[in-house]
Amino acid sequence: MKMFESTYELDYSWDEVSTNNWRKYCPWNDKSTHVLAVDTLNRHVDPQTGILRTERLITCKQSAPKWLQPFLGGTEYSHVYETSYVNPATKTVTMCSTNMTWADLLSVRETVVYRPAPSPKSNSASQSSPIPERTKFEQHAQITALCGGWQKVRNGIEQFTLERFGQNAMKGKEGFERVLEMSREVFGEERERRRREEQLKL
């Protein structure tokens, strides 16, 4: 079994992050090109808690080393099942995903949480400018080879998957930050355009 963990803060508010999470794999993201499609299977809002629950199927395409290809059946395509929960009351986005392809060979279970980052304490009592809101990102993954046979083979599969997972996580971070940057720019321009239109009406 291999474990992967990553924690960092994004220079964007939770509202921006939770909204743009649905745009993560849009054309603005040129880093996660291995993601071919994201299909929404189900979406439901709990009337009592207000929690939005979404089920998605994510289709990816990535090559594997030659020694691993016989175990994978030669296919480069894989599917991931994701269930996410957006809780507006606690301001958390929780995404749980697991692999559907090669599930008899490998288990990859991932949990990602977005929540507002704690505000840093100011050293100046006279500081008047507001402190920009930030969002904390937490990622945990458990990788387990399920195939029988030599321990060396199982270790090799887990190590390769861990390294590939880390590479994709880095690309995902860079790509999502690009999406957040573009979203802020585009919607900022739209707000400015509307403001000018309102001024012209006066």
C-alpha positions in Angstrom: 0.0 0.0 0.0 1.2 3.5 -0.9 -0.1 6.8 0.5 -0.2 10.2 -1.2 -0.9 13.5 0.6 -0.8 17.1 -0.4 -1.8 20.3 1.3 -1.5 23.9 0.2 -3.5 27.1 0.1 -5.0 28.8 -3.0 -5.0 32.6 -3.3 -8.7 32.6 -3.9 -11.8 32.7 -1.8 -13.8 29.6 -1.0 -16.7 30.9 -3.1 -14.4 31.3 -6.1 -12.9 27.8 -5.6 -16.2 26.0 -5.0 -17.7 27.6 -8.1 -14.8 27.0 -10.4 -14.4 23.5 -9.3 -17.0 22.6 -11.9 -14.8 24.3 -14.5 -11.6 22.5 -13.5 -11.3 20.6 -16.8 -12.5 23.3 -19.1 -10.4 24.6 -22.1 -8.7 27.1 -19.7 -6.9 24.2 -18.1 -4.2 23.1 -20.6 -2.4 21.0 -18.0 -4.8 18.2 -17.4 -5.0 17.0 -21.0 -5.2 13.4 -19.9 -8.8 14.1 -18.8 -10.9 13.4 -21.9 -14.4 13.8 -20.6 -16.4 14.5 -17.4 -20.0 13.3 -17.4 -22.5 14.2 -14.6 -24.5 11.1 -13.6 -26.6 12.5 -10.9 -27.0 15.7 -8.9 -29.2 16.3 -5.9 -29.6 19.0 -3.2 -30.7 17.8 0.2 -33.7 20.0 1.2 -32.8 19.8 4.9 -29.1 20.3 4.9 -28.7 22.2 1.6 -25.8 19.9 0.7 -25.3 19.4 -3.0 -24.4 15.8 -3.9 -23.0 15.1 -7.4 -21.9 11.9 -9.0 -19.6 12.1 -12.0 -17.7 9.8 -14.4 -14.3 11.0 -15.4 -12.6 9.5 -18.5 -8.8 9.7 -18.8 -6.2 8.5 -21.3 -2.6 7.9 -20.3 0.0 5.5 -21.4 1.7 2.9 -19.1 5.2 1.4 -19.3 5.6 -1.7 -21.4 6.1 -4.0 -18.5 2.8 -3.0 -17.0 0.7 -3.1 -20.2 0.1 -6.9 -20.1 -1.5 -6.4 -16.7 -3.7 -3.6 -18.0 -4.9 -5.4 -21.1 -3.2 -2.9 -23.4 -5.9 -0.2 -23.0 -4.9 3.5 -22.3 -8.4 4.5 -21.3 -9.6 4.5 -17.7 -12.7 5.7 -15.8 -12.9 7.2 -12.3 -16.1 7.4 -10.3 -16.4 10.6 -8.2 -18.9 11.6 -5.6 -18.7 15.2 -4.3 -20.5 17.1 -1.5 -20.8 20.9 -1.4 -21.8 22.1 2.1 -22.6 25.8 2.0 -23.2 25.9 5.8 -19.7 24.7 6.7 -18.1 26.0 3.5 -16.6 22.7 2.5 -16.3 20.8 -0.8 -15.5 17.2 -0.3 -14.7 14.9 -3.3 -14.3 11.2 -3.0 -13.2 9.2 -6.0 -12.2 5.6 -6.9 -11.0 3.9 -10.0 -13.5 1.7 -12.0 -11.0 0.5 -14.6 -8.5 -2.2 -13.5 -10.4 -2.4 -10.2 -9.5 -6.1 -9.9 -5.8 -5.2 -10.2 -5.6 -1.9 -8.4 -7.5 0.2 -5.9 -7.0 4.0 -5.9 -9.2 5.8 -3.4 -8.8 9.6 -3.2 -10.4 12.3 -1.0 -10.0 16.0 -1.7 -11.3 18.8 0.6 -11.6 22.5 0.0 -12.3 24.7 3.0 -11.6 28.4 3.9 -8.0 28.8 5.1 -7.6 30.4 8.6 -7.0 34.1 8.4 -3.5 35.1 9.4 -3.2 37.3 12.5 -2.2 40.9 11.7 0.7 42.4 13.6 -0.6 45.9 13.0 -3.6 47.1 14.9 -4.0 50.0 12.5 -4.1 47.9 9.3 -7.1 49.0 7.4 -6.9 47.0 4.1 -8.8 43.7 4.3 -6.8 40.5 4.2 -7.5 38.5 1.0 -9.5 35.3 1.5 -7.6 32.0 0.8 -8.8 28.4 0.5 -7.1 25.4 1.9 -6.7 22.3 -0.3 -6.2 18.8 1.3 -5.7 15.7 -0.8 -5.3 12.1 0.5 -5.0 9.0 -1.6 -4.5 5.3 -0.8 -3.0 3.1 -3.6 -3.2 -0.7 -3.2 -2.2 -3.4 -5.7 -4.8 -6.2 -5.5 -3.1 -8.6 -8.0 -1.6 -11.9 -6.8 1.8 -13.1 -7.6 5.2 -11.7 -6.7 5.5 -8.9 -4.2 8.0 -7.2 -6.5 5.2 -6.9 -9.2 2.7 -5.5 -6.7 5.3 -3.0 -5.4 6.1 -2.0 -8.9 2.5 -1.3 -9.8 2.0 0.7 -6.6 5.1 2.7 -7.1 4.3 3.5 -10.7 0.8 4.5 -9.8 2.0 6.7 -6.9 4.5 8.5 -9.2 1.9 9.0 -11.9 -0.6 10.2 -9.3 1.9 12.8 -8.0 2.6 14.0 -11.5 -1.2 14.4 -12.2 -1.7 16.1 -8.9 0.9 18.8 -9.8 -0.6 19.3 -13.2 -4.0 19.5 -11.6 -2.9 22.2 -9.2 -1.3 24.3 -12.0 -4.3 23.8 -14.3 -6.9 24.7 -11.6 -4.9 27.8 -10.7 -5.0 28.9 -14.3 -8.8 28.3 -14.3 -9.2 30.4 -11.2 -7.0 33.2 -12.7 -9.0 33.3 -16.0 -12.3 33.2 -14.2 -11.4 36.1 -12.0 -10.2 38.1 -15.1 -13.2 37.2 -17.3 -15.9 37.8 -14.7 -14.1 41.0 -13.5 -14.3 42.3 -17.1 -17.9 41.4 -17.3 -18.7 43.2 -14.0 -16.8 46.3 -15.3 -18.8 46.2 -18.5 -22.1 46.1 -16.7 -21.0 48.9 -14.4 -20.2 51.1 -17.4 -23.6 50.3 -19.0 -25.4 51.3 -15.8 -23.5 54.5 -15.7 -24.5 55.3 -19.3 -28.2 54.9 -18.4 -27.9 57.5 -15.7 
